[in-house]
Amino acid sequence: MFSTSVFEDHESSVRSYCRKYPVVFERAKGSYIYDQDGNAYLDFLAGCGALNYGHNNDEIKKAVIEYLESDGISHAMDMYTAAKANFITTFEDKILKPRDLDYRIMFCGSTGTNAVEAALKLARKNKKRSNIIAFMGAFHGMTLGSLALTTDRTSRDGAGVSLDNVTFIPYACGGHTSFDSLDYLEAILSDDHSGIEKPAAVFVETVQAEGGINVAPVEWLKRLADICKKNDILLAVDDIQVGCSRTGTFFSFERAGIKPDLVTLSKSIGGYGFPMSLLLIRDELDIWKPAEHNGTFRGNQLAFIAAAKAVEINVRDDINGETVRKGKLCQDFIAKNILPLDSRITQRGLGLIIGIDFEGFGDPEIPHRIADKCFEKKLIIERAGRKDSVVKLLPPLTISDEELLKGLEIILEATKEVLGA
């Protein structure tokens, strides 16, 4: 048995989630994670979206174990391997071709921020412009390039240097402004006195996750794509957290019928929680020189095996349809049981990324205390958005209806206790 003092005494103070969930976890299965004492915690965090297929999915685990037992290659940088070929073929045949998407696949470093860095470099290389448009409320990563696209003050303060070459405009929703952000974008692009350089690309999350579960309307996304095309600007969609069926379609942009120039994927694309990130590139934009953007771990062989099996499961089990159904179950429960507790509570979301917003109370301690109460009741849940005012539901997509309802009941109980309702 380990004490939390091992970490508190020796691990860097940068640690974060362990401060919210101060127990030592030992194993996990499905929608549950277990501590050393055997206590079961229902997981509505799911690795921040890295565990869409649940903890230790049996089929994916079997494929990985068989690969390990066969002495399959564990590390090969970007050399040709059977594991990579299998993933590419599976991804092309089951995900890209059925959606009439024609992308080159770039295997980046092991995390999502590396895919964003690659997209930034490639956009600027193609258009020979340095400026990028991003949106208020965005989160794109913590390395300097992607951090320049990220808006929360705490993250940006950690940079230690100026974060340049990005122009921020209000998002479609979820901010504190009411004017039309795309009217503004068109104005700065057409006005030769706007003082803002024409960008190489616009980077957007179709659902802002860390920004507070802000869902961009379909018409807004279509218009944004049209503006980019008309002005010779690349459209880059960050699908790192809300891709891989989280919103009820494999890519979050499918509902708008748009085809971005660049798409970043990570988190659940690795299938089993294995580190993996991709940049999908429209063919004519793939102008890299060999090794111009590289990394030692840009070919995670175990992730290739897990990812291919996850894609098969995704299609076979209609994960998209199930996510839509379960998302409606959640939203109906919240509307019927939680929203009536106080008129200041609102909800929003898409698929199985749902936010319950307590910002109307003007007291950031309320969602904080609700999340803490949930943890006391053995539910792991996170907060997001401005002043962390949104309680964020992000369960595994494979969660059962019974587990989903159990978690929702815990949130209801916690909310009642905190509000004294």
N, C-alpha and C positions, 0 to 999 in steps of 0.2 A: 504493500500500500504506500502510495506517495502522498506527501503533504503539498498543499499549494505553496508552502514556503520555499520549496525547491525552485519554483519559477520566480517568486517574488524576490528571492535573495540573489539570483544569478541571471535571470533573463532581462533584456533591455526594457526600459520603461515605455518603449514604443508599443508594447503589447496592448491589445484593445479588447477583443471579444471576451477574453478570459476575465476581464474586470466586470463584465456584465453577467457572466455565467461562472461564478467562482467555485467550481468543483472540478475534480480530475476525472475526465472521461476515459473509458477503457475500450469499449466496443460499440458497434452500431449495426442495425439491421433494418432494412425497409424504411419506415418513417420514424424510427426511434433511435436514440443514442443513449447509451447506458454509462453511468458513473461506476467508480470502483466498488461501491456498496451494492450495485445491482439495481439502483433506482432507474426507471425508464423515463426518459424525457421525449415527448412528442416534438418533432423537429419541424418548425415552421420557418426555418432559416435556410436549410438545405444548401449549406456551403455558399450562401449568397448567390444561389442559382447554378452552382457547379454540380449539384446532385439531383438533376431532374429525374433520374431513373432510380432514385432512392439509394440508401446505403447498402453496399455489398449486394447488389443485384445478382441473383444466382446465375443467370445465363451469362452475364458479362464476366463474372468471376470465373466461371468454368472455362470460358474462352481464354482468359488471361492465364489461368493456371496451366492449361494444356500447352499454351505457347511457351511458358517458362519451363515446363517439364521437357519440352522438345529441344531445349537449349536454343530457342529462337534468339535472334540478335537483340540485345538490350540497348545498344547505343551505336548509332551510325552517322551522326551529324546529318548531312543531307544526301547521303549516298542512296542509290537505288536498293530497296529491300522489298521482299515479298509482302511484308506487313504494310508498308506504305502503298504498294500497288493495290492490295486488297481494299484498303480504305478509300483510295482515290476512285477505284472502280465502283465500289458500293455507293459512295457519296454522289458520284456522277449519275449512276443509273437510278437511284432511289430518291434523290433529293433535287439535283439540278435539272436533269433532263425533263422530268415530269412537270416542272415549273417553267420550262422553256428559258432557262437561265444558262448563259454561256460565259463562264468565268474561268480564268486561270486560277489555280490554287497555289498560294504562297504559304509555306510552312514557316512561321516566325519563331521567335523564342517561346519560352514556355508559358508566358502570361499574356493576358489581354492587352496590357499596356504596350507590349512589344508590337502587337499587330497594329495598334493605333499609331505608334511611332513610324512603322513601315508605311502606313497609309499616308501620313503627313509628308514623309520624304518623297514618296512616289508622286503625290499630287503636285508638290512644288517642282519636282523634276520635270513633270509633263508640261505644266503650264508656265514654268519659269516666272512664277510669282511667289512672294513669301507670305502674304496675308492669308488668313483663314477666318471664315465666319463660323462662330459657335453660338450656343444659346445659354441664356441665364438659366441656372438650375442644372446644368450639365455635369456629368461625371464621366471622364474618359480615361482615367488612370493617374498614376503617381510618379512616373518618370517625367523629366522636364518638358518634353514635347507634349505629351498627353496631359500633363498637369497644366500647361498653358491653356488647354481647352476646358479645364475643370474650374468650376466657379466657387465652390465652398471655401470660405475664408481660412478655415483651419488647415485644410490641405495645402492651399496656396502659400500660407505663411511658412510652411516647412521647407519651401524651395531654397531660400537663402540667396536667390538671384532674381533679377527681373524676369518676368514671363511675358515674352513679347510676340508680336506678329499674329495676334488674334484679336478680332473685333467681335464683341458680344452684342447680341440683340435679344429682346424678350422672346420667350418660347410661345408656343401656340396657346398655352393655358398653364395654370398653376403658379404664375408669378404674381407680381403686385402691380401690374400695369394692365390697362384695358384696351390700349390702341392696337391696331392691326400691325403685327410685326412684319408681315410680308409686304404690306404697303411701304413700311419703313425700309425694308431691304431693297425694294425696287427703287425707292427714292435715292438711297445712297449709291446705288449702282448707276443710275442715270444722271445724277447731278455732278457736273464737273467741278463743283465747289463743295462737295460733301466732305472733303478732307480725308476720306477713307479709301485706301488702295483697293483696287479690284482684287478679290481673293482667288486663290487657286482652287479652293474647295469650300463647301459647306459641310460641316460635320453635325450629324443629328442623331439623337436617340428617338425612335418613334414613340417610345414610352420612356419617360425619364424615371429611372428606378430610384437611385439615390436622391434625386431631386424632389421626391415626394409622390411618386406614382402618377405622374402627369401624362395623360394619354392624348397624343396629337390627333385631331380630327382627320378623317380620310381626305376631305377636300383641301385641307391645309397642306397635307403631305403632297397631294397631286400638284397643287399650285407651286409649292417649293421646288419640286422636280422640274416643272415647266420653266420657272425662273432660271434655274441653274442651266438648263439646256439652251435657253434663249441667249444667255449671257456668257456661254462657253466657260462655265464653272462646273467642276466635278462635284457630284453628290456622293458623300460618304456616309453610310449608315452604320452606326455602332450597335451591333446586335450581340454584344458580349454577354450581357445579363438577361436580355429579354428575347434572345433567339432560342433556337433548339426547342421550339414548340411551347415556350413559356406563355405566349399570348394566345395560343390556340391555332397558330399556323407555324410552320417550321421557321420561316423568317418573319419577323414582326412587320415587315413592310408589305407583305403580300396582300393585306386587306385593302391597300390603296392602289394596287395594280401597277406599282412603279418598279423600275429596274435600276437600282443605284449603280454608279460607276465603280464604287468600292464598298466592300462589306467586311467588317471585322467580326470574327467569331472567337470565342474562347469558352471558359467555364464548362458547360455541359457538353460541348462538342467532344471533350475527352472521355465521355461515357461513364467513367467510374470515379470521377474526381481526379483523374490524372491530368497533370499540366499539359496544355496543348492550346495553341492559338493559330488561327488562319486569317489570311487576308485574301478575299476573293476580288479578282481584278478583271475588269473588262479587257479583252484580248489586246486591243491596240494600245492600251495604257501600260502594258508590261514591258517597259523599256529599261529594266534593270541591266546593269553589267553583272557578270558572274561575281558573286560574293560581295556585291555592293551593300547589301544589308544581310548580315549573317549572325550566327550565334551557335555556341557549342551544343545547346539542347533544342535545336530547331527540328529535330526528328525524333520525337518520343515514341519509340517502337511499341511500348505497352499501351500507350494512348491510341495508337493506330488500331491495335487489335480491339481494344475496348470500344473505340468510337465506331468501328465498322459494325460490331455486334449491336451497339446502341441504335444505330440507324435502322438496322433490320427490325429490331423490336419496335421502334417508333412507328414504322410503316405498318407492320403486321398487326399491332395492337391498337391502331388508330389513336395514338397518343394525342393528336391534335383534337379529334372529336371529343375524347374523354376530358381534355383540359377545358374545352368550352363548356361542357356539361357540368363539371365540378366547379368551374368558376361561377356559373349561374347559381349553383347550390349555395356557394359562399355569399354572393351578393344578395340573394333572396333572404338568407338567414340574417345578415347584417341589417338589411332594410326592415325586416320584421321585428327584430329583437334588440338591436343595439341603437339604431338611429332614433327610435322613439324615447330613449332615455333622456335625451336633451337635444333641442333644436339646433345647437351649435355643432353637433357631430355630423360630418359628411363622409361619404365614401366615393371612391373611384377605382378604376382598374380595368384590366382586360385579361381574360383567361385566368391563370392562377398567379397573377401578380396584382394584389389588391391592397389598397390603403384605406385605413380608417383615420380620418383627419380630425384632430382636436385643436387645431390652430385657433378656432373661434373662441376658445376659452381664454386666450391670452396668457396662459400659464404653462410653460414647457415642462413643468414638473408632473403634470397630469399624465401625458403619454409615458413619461419616464416611469412613474409609479405603476401604471398599468402593465408595462413590460416586466417590471420587477415582480409584480403580483403573479403574472403568468408564469414566470420562472419558478416562483415558490410553489405553484400548482403543477409543476413539471411540464411546462410548455416553453420551448425556446422560440422567441420571437424578437424581431428587430424593429428599430424606428428609423425614419428617413425624413427627408425634406427640410425645409427651413425651420430652424430651431428644433429639429428632430420631433416635429409635432405630429407626424403620421406614423401610426402603428402599421407595420408592413407585413402582409401575409405572403410567404414565399415557400410553400410546402413542396415536397417532391411531387412531380406530376403523376407518379404511380400510387399516390396515397389512396387508401380506401375511403369510401363515403363515410364509414363509421369513424375512422380516424379523423377525417376532416371535421365532422360534426362534433367530435369530442374536443378538438382544439378550439372550435368556434364557441362551444359552451364555456370553456375556460376563459376565453377572451371576454365573454359576456359577464361571467362571474367577477372577473378582475375589474372590469369597467364599472360594474355596479358598486363594488366595494370602494373603489377610489372616488367615485362621484357621490357615494352615499345614497344611491338610488334604491 
